[in-house]
Amino acid sequence: MLLTLDGDFADVVTYPPADYQGIIGLQVKNHPKVTAEITTRLIRYLKAHPDSDHYVGKLFLVEVHRIRIHG
């Protein structure tokens, strides 16, 4: 699984989620003050979904108010 701040990995054409064990993109977008909120949201989600198979072939875009899932 890849955890990244690099928004390029959100491009599903260049990085098709089906080709990976899971991609998690933290959507900070030049606003580092939201990093703590995004990290908290991600940790809650990971605890609620501990099975690694849940992430295979999917792209998770973690934002302050939501997590968008593609794949």
CHARMM internal coordinates of N, CA and C (Angstrom, degrees):
IC EDIT
DIST 1 N 1 CA 1.4414
DIST 1 CA 1 C 1.5275
ANGL 1 N 1 CA 1 C 107.67
DIST 1 C 2 N 1.3137
ANGL 1 CA 1 C 2 N 114.95
DIHE 1 N 1 CA 1 C 2 N 142.56
DIST 2 N 2 CA 1.4595
ANGL 1 C 2 N 2 CA 121.70
DIHE 1 CA 1 C 2 N 2 CA 179.95
DIST 2 CA 2 C 1.5240
ANGL 2 N 2 CA 2 C 108.80
DIHE 1 C 2 N 2 CA 2 C -111.19
DIST 2 C 3 N 1.3179
ANGL 2 CA 2 C 3 N 116.46
DIHE 2 N 2 CA 2 C 3 N 127.67
DIST 3 N 3 CA 1.4620
ANGL 2 C 3 N 3 CA 123.36
DIHE 2 CA 2 C 3 N 3 CA 173.70
DIST 3 CA 3 C 1.5208
ANGL 3 N 3 CA 3 C 106.36
DIHE 2 C 3 N 3 CA 3 C -112.98
DIST 3 C 4 N 1.3391
ANGL 3 CA 3 C 4 N 116.83
DIHE 3 N 3 CA 3 C 4 N 123.28
DIST 4 N 4 CA 1.4628
ANGL 3 C 4 N 4 CA 119.26
DIHE 3 CA 3 C 4 N 4 CA -172.07
DIST 4 CA 4 C 1.5293
ANGL 4 N 4 CA 4 C 112.77
DIHE 3 C 4 N 4 CA 4 C -144.39
DIST 4 C 5 N 1.3109
ANGL 4 CA 4 C 5 N 114.42
DIHE 4 N 4 CA 4 C 5 N 154.13
DIST 5 N 5 CA 1.4608
ANGL 4 C 5 N 5 CA 122.44
DIHE 4 CA 4 C 5 N 5 CA 169.75
DIST 5 CA 5 C 1.5232
ANGL 5 N 5 CA 5 C 110.27
DIHE 4 C 5 N 5 CA 5 C -99.05
DIST 5 C 6 N 1.3148
ANGL 5 CA 5 C 6 N 116.80
DIHE 5 N 5 CA 5 C 6 N -5.98
DIST 6 N 6 CA 1.4586
ANGL 5 C 6 N 6 CA 123.20
DIHE 5 CA 5 C 6 N 6 CA -176.75
DIST 6 CA 6 C 1.5279
ANGL 6 N 6 CA 6 C 109.56
DIHE 5 C 6 N 6 CA 6 C -79.16
DIST 6 C 7 N 1.3296
ANGL 6 CA 6 C 7 N 116.57
DIHE 6 N 6 CA 6 C 7 N 111.07
DIST 7 N 7 CA 1.4615
ANGL 6 C 7 N 7 CA 122.15
DIHE 6 CA 6 C 7 N 7 CA -178.49
DIST 7 CA 7 C 1.5106
ANGL 7 N 7 CA 7 C 114.80
DIHE 6 C 7 N 7 CA 7 C -63.66
DIST 7 C 8 N 1.3311
ANGL 7 CA 7 C 8 N 117.97
DIHE 7 N 7 CA 7 C 8 N -16.65
DIST 8 N 8 CA 1.4628
ANGL 7 C 8 N 8 CA 120.33
DIHE 7 CA 7 C 8 N 8 CA 179.36
DIST 8 CA 8 C 1.5271
ANGL 8 N 8 CA 8 C 111.90
DIHE 7 C 8 N 8 CA 8 C -61.11
DIST 8 C 9 N 1.3244
ANGL 8 CA 8 C 9 N 117.21
DIHE 8 N 8 CA 8 C 9 N -28.82
DIST 9 N 9 CA 1.4609
ANGL 8 C 9 N 9 CA 120.21
DIHE 8 CA 8 C 9 N 9 CA -179.33
DIST 9 CA 9 C 1.5257
ANGL 9 N 9 CA 9 C 112.51
DIHE 8 C 9 N 9 CA 9 C -72.25
DIST 9 C 10 N 1.3199
ANGL 9 CA 9 C 10 N 118.27
DIHE 9 N 9 CA 9 C 10 N -9.19
DIST 10 N 10 CA 1.4621
ANGL 9 C 10 N 10 CA 122.16
DIHE 9 CA 9 C 10 N 10 CA 175.72
DIST 10 CA 10 C 1.5279
ANGL 10 N 10 CA 10 C 111.42
DIHE 9 C 10 N 10 CA 10 C -79.29
DIST 10 C 11 N 1.3164
ANGL 10 CA 10 C 11 N 117.11
DIHE 10 N 10 CA 10 C 11 N -8.04
DIST 11 N 11 CA 1.4663
ANGL 10 C 11 N 11 CA 122.04
DIHE 10 CA 10 C 11 N 11 CA 178.42
DIST 11 CA 11 C 1.5274
ANGL 11 N 11 CA 11 C 108.19
DIHE 10 C 11 N 11 CA 11 C -79.27
DIST 11 C 12 N 1.3375
ANGL 11 CA 11 C 12 N 116.45
DIHE 11 N 11 CA 11 C 12 N 101.77
DIST 12 N 12 CA 1.4640
ANGL 11 C 12 N 12 CA 121.13
DIHE 11 CA 11 C 12 N 12 CA -174.96
DIST 12 CA 12 C 1.5273
ANGL 12 N 12 CA 12 C 113.08
DIHE 11 C 12 N 12 CA 12 C -71.39
DIST 12 C 13 N 1.3333
ANGL 12 CA 12 C 13 N 118.25
DIHE 12 N 12 CA 12 C 13 N -14.30
DIST 13 N 13 CA 1.4580
ANGL 12 C 13 N 13 CA 121.05
DIHE 12 CA 12 C 13 N 13 CA 176.07
DIST 13 CA 13 C 1.5281
ANGL 13 N 13 CA 13 C 109.53
DIHE 12 C 13 N 13 CA 13 C -77.68
DIST 13 C 14 N 1.3235
ANGL 13 CA 13 C 14 N 115.93
DIHE 13 N 13 CA 13 C 14 N -46.44
DIST 14 N 14 CA 1.4594
ANGL 13 C 14 N 14 CA 120.94
DIHE 13 CA 13 C 14 N 14 CA 179.79
DIST 14 CA 14 C 1.5281
ANGL 14 N 14 CA 14 C 111.69
DIHE 13 C 14 N 14 CA 14 C -74.12
DIST 14 C 15 N 1.3206
ANGL 14 CA 14 C 15 N 116.68
DIHE 14 N 14 CA 14 C 15 N -38.41
DIST 15 N 15 CA 1.4672
ANGL 14 C 15 N 15 CA 122.78
DIHE 14 CA 14 C 15 N 15 CA -178.76
DIST 15 CA 15 C 1.5256
ANGL 15 N 15 CA 15 C 109.40
DIHE 14 C 15 N 15 CA 15 C -124.98
DIST 15 C 16 N 1.3433
ANGL 15 CA 15 C 16 N 117.15
DIHE 15 N 15 CA 15 C 16 N 76.70
DIST 16 N 16 CA 1.4701
ANGL 15 C 16 N 16 CA 119.57
DIHE 15 CA 15 C 16 N 16 CA -178.94
DIST 16 CA 16 C 1.5270
ANGL 16 N 16 CA 16 C 110.50
DIHE 15 C 16 N 16 CA 16 C -61.81
DIST 16 C 17 N 1.3296
ANGL 16 CA 16 C 17 N 117.61
DIHE 16 N 16 CA 16 C 17 N 123.29
DIST 17 N 17 CA 1.4629
ANGL 16 C 17 N 17 CA 120.20
DIHE 16 CA 16 C 17 N 17 CA -178.00
DIST 17 CA 17 C 1.5295
ANGL 17 N 17 CA 17 C 113.51
DIHE 16 C 17 N 17 CA 17 C -54.00
DIST 17 C 18 N 1.3114
ANGL 17 CA 17 C 18 N 117.37
DIHE 17 N 17 CA 17 C 18 N -32.76
DIST 18 N 18 CA 1.4706
ANGL 17 C 18 N 18 CA 120.71
DIHE 17 CA 17 C 18 N 18 CA -178.66
DIST 18 CA 18 C 1.5265
ANGL 18 N 18 CA 18 C 112.60
DIHE 17 C 18 N 18 CA 18 C -61.51
DIST 18 C 19 N 1.3189
ANGL 18 CA 18 C 19 N 117.56
DIHE 18 N 18 CA 18 C 19 N -20.67
DIST 19 N 19 CA 1.4630
ANGL 18 C 19 N 19 CA 121.60
DIHE 18 CA 18 C 19 N 19 CA -179.06
DIST 19 CA 19 C 1.5296
ANGL 19 N 19 CA 19 C 113.23
DIHE 18 C 19 N 19 CA 19 C -86.41
DIST 19 C 20 N 1.3298
ANGL 19 CA 19 C 20 N 117.77
DIHE 19 N 19 CA 19 C 20 N -0.29
DIST 20 N 20 CA 1.4625
ANGL 19 C 20 N 20 CA 121.02
DIHE 19 CA 19 C 20 N 20 CA -172.48
DIST 20 CA 20 C 1.5238
ANGL 20 N 20 CA 20 C 111.79
DIHE 19 C 20 N 20 CA 20 C -129.01
DIST 20 C 21 N 1.3085
ANGL 20 CA 20 C 21 N 115.07
DIHE 20 N 20 CA 20 C 21 N 162.34
DIST 21 N 21 CA 1.4666
ANGL 20 C 21 N 21 CA 121.91
DIHE 20 CA 20 C 21 N 21 CA 177.64
DIST 21 CA 21 C 1.5258
ANGL 21 N 21 CA 21 C 111.69
DIHE 20 C 21 N 21 CA 21 C -79.20
DIST 21 C 22 N 1.3041
ANGL 21 CA 21 C 22 N 116.49
DIHE 21 N 21 CA 21 C 22 N 1.80
DIST 22 N 22 CA 1.4547
ANGL 21 C 22 N 22 CA 122.54
DIHE 21 CA 21 C 22 N 22 CA 179.59
DIST 22 CA 22 C 1.5087
ANGL 22 N 22 CA 22 C 109.81
DIHE 21 C 22 N 22 CA 22 C 134.07
DIST 22 C 23 N 1.3202
ANGL 22 CA 22 C 23 N 115.98
DIHE 22 N 22 CA 22 C 23 N 137.10
DIST 23 N 23 CA 1.4609
ANGL 22 C 23 N 23 CA 122.14
DIHE 22 CA 22 C 23 N 23 CA 176.58
DIST 23 CA 23 C 1.5215
ANGL 23 N 23 CA 23 C 107.07
DIHE 22 C 23 N 23 CA 23 C -125.89
DIST 23 C 24 N 1.3241
ANGL 23 CA 23 C 24 N 116.05
DIHE 23 N 23 CA 23 C 24 N 127.59
DIST 24 N 24 CA 1.4553
ANGL 23 C 24 N 24 CA 121.01
DIHE 23 CA 23 C 24 N 24 CA 176.18
DIST 24 CA 24 C 1.5228
ANGL 24 N 24 CA 24 C 107.17
DIHE 23 C 24 N 24 CA 24 C -119.09
DIST 24 C 25 N 1.3131
ANGL 24 CA 24 C 25 N 115.58
DIHE 24 N 24 CA 24 C 25 N 116.03
DIST 25 N 25 CA 1.4583
ANGL 24 C 25 N 25 CA 121.37
DIHE 24 CA 24 C 25 N 25 CA 179.39
DIST 25 CA 25 C 1.5106
ANGL 25 N 25 CA 25 C 110.21
DIHE 24 C 25 N 25 CA 25 C -105.98
DIST 25 C 26 N 1.3162
ANGL 25 CA 25 C 26 N 116.29
DIHE 25 N 25 CA 25 C 26 N 122.45
DIST 26 N 26 CA 1.4669
ANGL 25 C 26 N 26 CA 120.95
DIHE 25 CA 25 C 26 N 26 CA 175.88
DIST 26 CA 26 C 1.5229
ANGL 26 N 26 CA 26 C 107.64
DIHE 25 C 26 N 26 CA 26 C -87.88
DIST 26 C 27 N 1.3113
ANGL 26 CA 26 C 27 N 116.53
DIHE 26 N 26 CA 26 C 27 N 117.62
DIST 27 N 27 CA 1.4555
ANGL 26 C 27 N 27 CA 123.00
DIHE 26 CA 26 C 27 N 27 CA -173.85
DIST 27 CA 27 C 1.5273
ANGL 27 N 27 CA 27 C 110.86
DIHE 26 C 27 N 27 CA 27 C -90.05
DIST 27 C 28 N 1.3275
ANGL 27 CA 27 C 28 N 115.86
DIHE 27 N 27 CA 27 C 28 N 76.25
DIST 28 N 28 CA 1.4651
ANGL 27 C 28 N 28 CA 121.87
DIHE 27 CA 27 C 28 N 28 CA -179.06
DIST 28 CA 28 C 1.5280
ANGL 28 N 28 CA 28 C 110.72
DIHE 27 C 28 N 28 CA 28 C -82.25
DIST 28 C 29 N 1.3180
ANGL 28 CA 28 C 29 N 117.82
DIHE 28 N 28 CA 28 C 29 N -37.40
DIST 29 N 29 CA 1.4689
ANGL 28 C 29 N 29 CA 124.40
DIHE 28 CA 28 C 29 N 29 CA 175.37
DIST 29 CA 29 C 1.5247
ANGL 29 N 29 CA 29 C 113.37
DIHE 28 C 29 N 29 CA 29 C 49.73
DIST 29 C 30 N 1.3183
ANGL 29 CA 29 C 30 N 116.43
DIHE 29 N 29 CA 29 C 30 N 55.92
DIST 30 N 30 CA 1.4698
ANGL 29 C 30 N 30 CA 122.53
DIHE 29 CA 29 C 30 N 30 CA 176.83
DIST 30 CA 30 C 1.5254
ANGL 30 N 30 CA 30 C 113.74
DIHE 29 C 30 N 30 CA 30 C 60.34
DIST 30 C 31 N 1.3261
ANGL 30 CA 30 C 31 N 117.28
DIHE 30 N 30 CA 30 C 31 N 24.17
DIST 31 N 31 CA 1.4585
ANGL 30 C 31 N 31 CA 122.08
DIHE 30 CA 30 C 31 N 31 CA 176.16
DIST 31 CA 31 C 1.5257
ANGL 31 N 31 CA 31 C 108.74
DIHE 30 C 31 N 31 CA 31 C -126.12
DIST 31 C 32 N 1.3323
ANGL 31 CA 31 C 32 N 117.71
DIHE 31 N 31 CA 31 C 32 N 72.74
DIST 32 N 32 CA 1.4628
ANGL 31 C 32 N 32 CA 120.19
DIHE 31 CA 31 C 32 N 32 CA -174.77
DIST 32 CA 32 C 1.5224
ANGL 32 N 32 CA 32 C 114.53
DIHE 31 C 32 N 32 CA 32 C -59.52
DIST 32 C 33 N 1.3237
ANGL 32 CA 32 C 33 N 117.87
DIHE 32 N 32 CA 32 C 33 N -17.43
DIST 33 N 33 CA 1.4721
ANGL 32 C 33 N 33 CA 119.43
DIHE 32 CA 32 C 33 N 33 CA 179.86
DIST 33 CA 33 C 1.5287
ANGL 33 N 33 CA 33 C 112.23
DIHE 32 C 33 N 33 CA 33 C -65.91
DIST 33 C 34 N 1.3347
ANGL 33 CA 33 C 34 N 118.60
DIHE 33 N 33 CA 33 C 34 N -18.12
DIST 34 N 34 CA 1.4628
ANGL 33 C 34 N 34 CA 121.14
DIHE 33 CA 33 C 34 N 34 CA 179.81
DIST 34 CA 34 C 1.5325
ANGL 34 N 34 CA 34 C 112.14
DIHE 33 C 34 N 34 CA 34 C -91.47
DIST 34 C 35 N 1.3138
ANGL 34 CA 34 C 35 N 117.18
DIHE 34 N 34 CA 34 C 35 N -0.71
DIST 35 N 35 CA 1.4625
ANGL 34 C 35 N 35 CA 120.60
DIHE 34 CA 34 C 35 N 35 CA -176.84
DIST 35 CA 35 C 1.5215
ANGL 35 N 35 CA 35 C 111.69
DIHE 34 C 35 N 35 CA 35 C -57.48
DIST 35 C 36 N 1.3107
ANGL 35 CA 35 C 36 N 118.53
DIHE 35 N 35 CA 35 C 36 N -42.97
DIST 36 N 36 CA 1.4755
ANGL 35 C 36 N 36 CA 121.24
DIHE 35 CA 35 C 36 N 36 CA -179.30
DIST 36 CA 36 C 1.5242
ANGL 36 N 36 CA 36 C 111.23
DIHE 35 C 36 N 36 CA 36 C -62.79
DIST 36 C 37 N 1.3272
ANGL 36 CA 36 C 37 N 117.44
DIHE 36 N 36 CA 36 C 37 N -42.08
DIST 37 N 37 CA 1.4662
ANGL 36 C 37 N 37 CA 121.34
DIHE 36 CA 36 C 37 N 37 CA 179.54
DIST 37 CA 37 C 1.5301
ANGL 37 N 37 CA 37 C 110.93
DIHE 36 C 37 N 37 CA 37 C -65.55
DIST 37 C 38 N 1.3161
ANGL 37 CA 37 C 38 N 116.41
DIHE 37 N 37 CA 37 C 38 N -42.84
DIST 38 N 38 CA 1.4614
ANGL 37 C 38 N 38 CA 120.94
DIHE 37 CA 37 C 38 N 38 CA 179.88
DIST 38 CA 38 C 1.5245
ANGL 38 N 38 CA 38 C 110.36
DIHE 37 C 38 N 38 CA 38 C -65.75
DIST 38 C 39 N 1.3174
ANGL 38 CA 38 C 39 N 116.69
DIHE 38 N 38 CA 38 C 39 N -41.99
DIST 39 N 39 CA 1.4611
ANGL 38 C 39 N 39 CA 120.79
DIHE 38 CA 38 C 39 N 39 CA 178.99
DIST 39 CA 39 C 1.5305
ANGL 39 N 39 CA 39 C 110.61
DIHE 38 C 39 N 39 CA 39 C -62.95
DIST 39 C 40 N 1.3104
ANGL 39 CA 39 C 40 N 117.36
DIHE 39 N 39 CA 39 C 40 N -42.21
DIST 40 N 40 CA 1.4648
ANGL 39 C 40 N 40 CA 121.20
DIHE 39 CA 39 C 40 N 40 CA 177.81
DIST 40 CA 40 C 1.5224
ANGL 40 N 40 CA 40 C 110.89
DIHE 39 C 40 N 40 CA 40 C -61.54
DIST 40 C 41 N 1.3291
ANGL 40 CA 40 C 41 N 117.08
DIHE 40 N 40 CA 40 C 41 N -44.19
DIST 41 N 41 CA 1.4681
ANGL 40 C 41 N 41 CA 120.77
DIHE 40 CA 40 C 41 N 41 CA 178.65
DIST 41 CA 41 C 1.5306
ANGL 41 N 41 CA 41 C 110.63
DIHE 40 C 41 N 41 CA 41 C -60.95
DIST 41 C 42 N 1.3376
ANGL 41 CA 41 C 42 N 116.61
DIHE 41 N 41 CA 41 C 42 N -43.78
DIST 42 N 42 CA 1.4623
ANGL 41 C 42 N 42 CA 120.83
DIHE 41 CA 41 C 42 N 42 CA -179.95
DIST 42 CA 42 C 1.5235
ANGL 42 N 42 CA 42 C 111.04
DIHE 41 C 42 N 42 CA 42 C -64.11
DIST 42 C 43 N 1.3040
ANGL 42 CA 42 C 43 N 118.23
DIHE 42 N 42 CA 42 C 43 N -44.93
DIST 43 N 43 CA 1.4646
ANGL 42 C 43 N 43 CA 121.16
DIHE 42 CA 42 C 43 N 43 CA -179.49
DIST 43 CA 43 C 1.5225
ANGL 43 N 43 CA 43 C 110.68
DIHE 42 C 43 N 43 CA 43 C -61.03
DIST 43 C 44 N 1.3177
ANGL 43 CA 43 C 44 N 117.74
DIHE 43 N 43 CA 43 C 44 N -42.89
DIST 44 N 44 CA 1.4751
ANGL 43 C 44 N 44 CA 120.52
DIHE 43 CA 43 C 44 N 44 CA 176.69
DIST 44 CA 44 C 1.5243
ANGL 44 N 44 CA 44 C 111.03
DIHE 43 C 44 N 44 CA 44 C -59.55
DIST 44 C 45 N 1.3346
ANGL 44 CA 44 C 45 N 116.17
DIHE 44 N 44 CA 44 C 45 N -42.40
DIST 45 N 45 CA 1.4626
ANGL 44 C 45 N 45 CA 120.29
DIHE 44 CA 44 C 45 N 45 CA -179.31
DIST 45 CA 45 C 1.5271
ANGL 45 N 45 CA 45 C 110.80
DIHE 44 C 45 N 45 CA 45 C -66.15
DIST 45 C 46 N 1.3257
ANGL 45 CA 45 C 46 N 116.71
DIHE 45 N 45 CA 45 C 46 N -44.31
DIST 46 N 46 CA 1.4619
ANGL 45 C 46 N 46 CA 120.61
DIHE 45 CA 45 C 46 N 46 CA 179.78
DIST 46 CA 46 C 1.5239
ANGL 46 N 46 CA 46 C 111.43
DIHE 45 C 46 N 46 CA 46 C -61.69
DIST 46 C 47 N 1.3174
ANGL 46 CA 46 C 47 N 117.46
DIHE 46 N 46 CA 46 C 47 N -39.05
DIST 47 N 47 CA 1.4658
ANGL 46 C 47 N 47 CA 121.18
DIHE 46 CA 46 C 47 N 47 CA 177.74
DIST 47 CA 47 C 1.5258
ANGL 47 N 47 CA 47 C 111.30
DIHE 46 C 47 N 47 CA 47 C -66.46
DIST 47 C 48 N 1.3242
ANGL 47 CA 47 C 48 N 116.93
DIHE 47 N 47 CA 47 C 48 N -36.27
DIST 48 N 48 CA 1.4680
ANGL 47 C 48 N 48 CA 121.52
DIHE 47 CA 47 C 48 N 48 CA 179.98
DIST 48 CA 48 C 1.5306
ANGL 48 N 48 CA 48 C 112.23
DIHE 47 C 48 N 48 CA 48 C -75.19
DIST 48 C 49 N 1.3491
ANGL 48 CA 48 C 49 N 116.79
DIHE 48 N 48 CA 48 C 49 N -21.05
DIST 49 N 49 CA 1.4657
ANGL 48 C 49 N 49 CA 122.23
DIHE 48 CA 48 C 49 N 49 CA -177.68
DIST 49 CA 49 C 1.5331
ANGL 49 N 49 CA 49 C 109.26
DIHE 48 C 49 N 49 CA 49 C -132.60
DIST 49 C 50 N 1.3289
ANGL 49 CA 49 C 50 N 117.50
DIHE 49 N 49 CA 49 C 50 N 72.25
DIST 50 N 50 CA 1.4726
ANGL 49 C 50 N 50 CA 120.14
DIHE 49 CA 49 C 50 N 50 CA -174.11
DIST 50 CA 50 C 1.5274
ANGL 50 N 50 CA 50 C 115.37
DIHE 49 C 50 N 50 CA 50 C -76.79
DIST 50 C 51 N 1.3295
ANGL 50 CA 50 C 51 N 118.25
DIHE 50 N 50 CA 50 C 51 N -15.99
DIST 51 N 51 CA 1.4656
ANGL 50 C 51 N 51 CA 121.23
DIHE 50 CA 50 C 51 N 51 CA -177.62
DIST 51 CA 51 C 1.5292
ANGL 51 N 51 CA 51 C 110.57
DIHE 50 C 51 N 51 CA 51 C -74.09
DIST 51 C 52 N 1.3073
ANGL 51 CA 51 C 52 N 117.38
DIHE 51 N 51 CA 51 C 52 N 120.32
DIST 52 N 52 CA 1.4700
ANGL 51 C 52 N 52 CA 121.24
DIHE 51 CA 51 C 52 N 52 CA -177.33
DIST 52 CA 52 C 1.5274
ANGL 52 N 52 CA 52 C 112.66
DIHE 51 C 52 N 52 CA 52 C -61.53
DIST 52 C 53 N 1.3253
ANGL 52 CA 52 C 53 N 117.96
DIHE 52 N 52 CA 52 C 53 N -25.75
DIST 53 N 53 CA 1.4699
ANGL 52 C 53 N 53 CA 120.37
DIHE 52 CA 52 C 53 N 53 CA 178.29
DIST 53 CA 53 C 1.5345
ANGL 53 N 53 CA 53 C 111.89
DIHE 52 C 53 N 53 CA 53 C -63.55
DIST 53 C 54 N 1.3090
ANGL 53 CA 53 C 54 N 117.07
DIHE 53 N 53 CA 53 C 54 N -23.36
DIST 54 N 54 CA 1.4670
ANGL 53 C 54 N 54 CA 121.80
DIHE 53 CA 53 C 54 N 54 CA 179.62
DIST 54 CA 54 C 1.5380
ANGL 54 N 54 CA 54 C 111.45
DIHE 53 C 54 N 54 CA 54 C -62.64
DIST 54 C 55 N 1.3244
ANGL 54 CA 54 C 55 N 117.00
DIHE 54 N 54 CA 54 C 55 N -26.27
DIST 55 N 55 CA 1.4662
ANGL 54 C 55 N 55 CA 122.01
DIHE 54 CA 54 C 55 N 55 CA -173.44
DIST 55 CA 55 C 1.5254
ANGL 55 N 55 CA 55 C 114.18
DIHE 54 C 55 N 55 CA 55 C -96.81
DIST 55 C 56 N 1.3118
ANGL 55 CA 55 C 56 N 117.15
DIHE 55 N 55 CA 55 C 56 N -16.57
DIST 56 N 56 CA 1.4614
ANGL 55 C 56 N 56 CA 121.99
DIHE 55 CA 55 C 56 N 56 CA -175.37
DIST 56 CA 56 C 1.5352
ANGL 56 N 56 CA 56 C 110.72
DIHE 55 C 56 N 56 CA 56 C -61.31
DIST 56 C 57 N 1.3262
ANGL 56 CA 56 C 57 N 115.42
DIHE 56 N 56 CA 56 C 57 N 129.24
DIST 57 N 57 CA 1.4582
ANGL 56 C 57 N 57 CA 121.08
DIHE 56 CA 56 C 57 N 57 CA 175.64
DIST 57 CA 57 C 1.5186
ANGL 57 N 57 CA 57 C 114.76
DIHE 56 C 57 N 57 CA 57 C 75.33
DIST 57 C 58 N 1.3280
ANGL 57 CA 57 C 58 N 116.92
DIHE 57 N 57 CA 57 C 58 N 15.72
DIST 58 N 58 CA 1.4618
ANGL 57 C 58 N 58 CA 120.19
DIHE 57 CA 57 C 58 N 58 CA -177.31
DIST 58 CA 58 C 1.5264
ANGL 58 N 58 CA 58 C 111.01
DIHE 57 C 58 N 58 CA 58 C -126.04
DIST 58 C 59 N 1.3199
ANGL 58 CA 58 C 59 N 114.44
DIHE 58 N 58 CA 58 C 59 N 153.72
DIST 59 N 59 CA 1.4611
ANGL 58 C 59 N 59 CA 123.04
DIHE 58 CA 58 C 59 N 59 CA 173.03
DIST 59 CA 59 C 1.5184
ANGL 59 N 59 CA 59 C 107.29
DIHE 58 C 59 N 59 CA 59 C -112.55
DIST 59 C 60 N 1.3218
ANGL 59 CA 59 C 60 N 116.50
DIHE 59 N 59 CA 59 C 60 N 125.61
DIST 60 N 60 CA 1.4590
ANGL 59 C 60 N 60 CA 122.98
DIHE 59 CA 59 C 60 N 60 CA 178.43
DIST 60 CA 60 C 1.5241
ANGL 60 N 60 CA 60 C 107.53
DIHE 59 C 60 N 60 CA 60 C -112.18
DIST 60 C 61 N 1.3115
ANGL 60 CA 60 C 61 N 116.66
DIHE 60 N 60 CA 60 C 61 N 120.88
DIST 61 N 61 CA 1.4632
ANGL 60 C 61 N 61 CA 121.86
DIHE 60 CA 60 C 61 N 61 CA 177.12
DIST 61 CA 61 C 1.5242
ANGL 61 N 61 CA 61 C 107.22
DIHE 60 C 61 N 61 CA 61 C -107.19
DIST 61 C 62 N 1.3150
ANGL 61 CA 61 C 62 N 115.67
DIHE 61 N 61 CA 61 C 62 N 108.25
DIST 62 N 62 CA 1.4567
ANGL 61 C 62 N 62 CA 121.72
DIHE 61 CA 61 C 62 N 62 CA -174.65
DIST 62 CA 62 C 1.5239
ANGL 62 N 62 CA 62 C 108.77
DIHE 61 C 62 N 62 CA 62 C -93.06
DIST 62 C 63 N 1.3219
ANGL 62 CA 62 C 63 N 115.08
DIHE 62 N 62 CA 62 C 63 N 117.45
DIST 63 N 63 CA 1.4507
ANGL 62 C 63 N 63 CA 122.61
DIHE 62 CA 62 C 63 N 63 CA 179.09
DIST 63 CA 63 C 1.5296
ANGL 63 N 63 CA 63 C 108.51
DIHE 62 C 63 N 63 CA 63 C -116.91
DIST 63 C 64 N 1.3086
ANGL 63 CA 63 C 64 N 117.24
DIHE 63 N 63 CA 63 C 64 N 172.62
DIST 64 N 64 CA 1.4634
ANGL 63 C 64 N 64 CA 120.85
DIHE 63 CA 63 C 64 N 64 CA -177.65
DIST 64 CA 64 C 1.5324
ANGL 64 N 64 CA 64 C 111.47
DIHE 63 C 64 N 64 CA 64 C -58.89
DIST 64 C 65 N 1.3177
ANGL 64 CA 64 C 65 N 117.93
DIHE 64 N 64 CA 64 C 65 N -43.08
DIST 65 N 65 CA 1.4608
ANGL 64 C 65 N 65 CA 121.30
DIHE 64 CA 64 C 65 N 65 CA -172.89
DIST 65 CA 65 C 1.5244
ANGL 65 N 65 CA 65 C 115.23
DIHE 64 C 65 N 65 CA 65 C -106.23
DIST 65 C 66 N 1.3434
ANGL 65 CA 65 C 66 N 116.64
DIHE 65 N 65 CA 65 C 66 N 0.03
DIST 66 N 66 CA 1.4738
ANGL 65 C 66 N 66 CA 117.63
DIHE 65 CA 65 C 66 N 66 CA -178.21
DIST 66 CA 66 C 1.5320
ANGL 66 N 66 CA 66 C 109.92
DIHE 65 C 66 N 66 CA 66 C -167.17
DIST 66 C 67 N 1.3340
ANGL 66 CA 66 C 67 N 113.27
DIHE 66 N 66 CA 66 C 67 N 168.45
DIST 67 N 67 CA 1.4644
ANGL 66 C 67 N 67 CA 121.98
DIHE 66 CA 66 C 67 N 67 CA 170.21
DIST 67 CA 67 C 1.5180
ANGL 67 N 67 CA 67 C 106.56
DIHE 66 C 67 N 67 CA 67 C -123.94
DIST 67 C 68 N 1.3183
ANGL 67 CA 67 C 68 N 115.81
DIHE 67 N 67 CA 67 C 68 N 119.44
DIST 68 N 68 CA 1.4679
ANGL 67 C 68 N 68 CA 120.79
DIHE 67 CA 67 C 68 N 68 CA 177.07
DIST 68 CA 68 C 1.5207
ANGL 68 N 68 CA 68 C 107.66
DIHE 67 C 68 N 68 CA 68 C -95.10
DIST 68 C 69 N 1.3388
ANGL 68 CA 68 C 69 N 115.54
DIHE 68 N 68 CA 68 C 69 N 135.94
DIST 69 N 69 CA 1.4650
ANGL 68 C 69 N 69 CA 121.11
DIHE 68 CA 68 C 69 N 69 CA -177.86
DIST 69 CA 69 C 1.5212
ANGL 69 N 69 CA 69 C 109.24
DIHE 68 C 69 N 69 CA 69 C -120.08
DIST 69 C 70 N 1.3337
ANGL 69 CA 69 C 70 N 115.73
DIHE 69 N 69 CA 69 C 70 N 127.66
DIST 70 N 70 CA 1.4552
ANGL 69 C 70 N 70 CA 122.35
DIHE 69 CA 69 C 70 N 70 CA 177.90
DIST 70 CA 70 C 1.5245
ANGL 70 N 70 CA 70 C 108.23
DIHE 69 C 70 N 70 CA 70 C -120.33
DIST 70 C 71 N 1.3111
ANGL 70 CA 70 C 71 N 115.38
DIHE 70 N 70 CA 70 C 71 N 138.13
DIST 71 N 71 CA 1.4585
ANGL 70 C 71 N 71 CA 118.64
DIHE 70 CA 70 C 71 N 71 CA 175.68
DIST 71 CA 71 C 1.4874
ANGL 71 N 71 CA 71 C 113.57
DIHE 70 C 71 N 71 CA 71 C 118.56
END
COOR INIT
IC SEED 1 N 1 CA 1 C
IC BUILD
